[in-house]
């Protein structure tokens, strides 16, 4: 009798425990979700080569640009600034190679030399990037400073400026302690470090104008190596200054990649 009563009590207690367990919830606890931090602005180094303080503002990260999976249009292949539109990557081989060869002296005035470096293992053709950089920096609207400076590509270690194309992971390492977050480019010392994903994909608010964005990207980061800092948009619908942080926001300005956009070109 006592044994039977004890078993009944144990069974009843087990039933209470079974029915008291709550059903698992499908709702996500918002306190457990991680928030995203916007890419920190690309920072210009101080005159002594050390990076400036990063902007710690927190916001939603911009959506990465969609990969360029479609074959470039035939007319784009005739435009050196639109070649090698490849898929975006996270990393490459990690080895950096200075592209051999020298270009012609472009412009007049005191000579500024630049070398082009490319991380091994990136998609696309090295010569496409080299030719694009030469075309941009040799344009009268670039850093020739209205005839006061000439530019020439060289392959020597003592080049005045080094323009590097690298995968996001490598950019993050080379730009540290600046926080590029796999998204933006940067300048460190005399090196303009270009994020490959921005080169091939641009940014959404340029409205698919990859040519203008590429011009901006090279001129902006090279501008940092020459000692120029960031500037704001001067007014709504005005051309954005090349040293404005256009990768993040146009601030009401119109996209522009040139240092001196009103200078005449050889085609004028």
C-alpha angles and dihedrals in degrees: 000000000000092000092050092049091050092052091051091052092050091049091050092050091050091052091052091052093048094052094043095063108102121233114255113261124235091207119104116232103239090208090063096053118098119235121225124234121217116245109272114246115268104262129220116223119243119251089269090056096254118129122253122239115286124243106250097196112137123218142137112296115246115252111260115251115262115259115263098242099155120089111258114258115259092246090056090061089064090056110076090203092061102046126114097031095173138164119284119254137194099215144000136190097302094228117118122213126193108222110240124233138056132253132215122277106264119205132349136284132049113355123250114189125205134186127205120223127187129190112241117249099032118137117249133047120299092216091058091059093043093051092046092052092048092048093050099044093042093054116108088235093060132072097311085106097222095308097318094107135041124200134209134179114233135170099222126119092236096060113144092233131021120203112200130190112201143158118265095257091054092045090054091052096046094044096048132155082035109081109233092161094207090292117076133048126234147190124237118183107314094341123101104202113202121200107229093216092057090047094054100031108028118195130294098242091062086070096231092308094138093162093061091043093053091050089050094047095055096041093045097052094040086051089059091053088054091056102263120141133203123291132189130242107280095214146332115296093005119127109271113246111248090241092056112107094250094162089073104033140346091215091214094310126117118255113264133168103185131095092211104019094176096056114114118251133209088264093057 
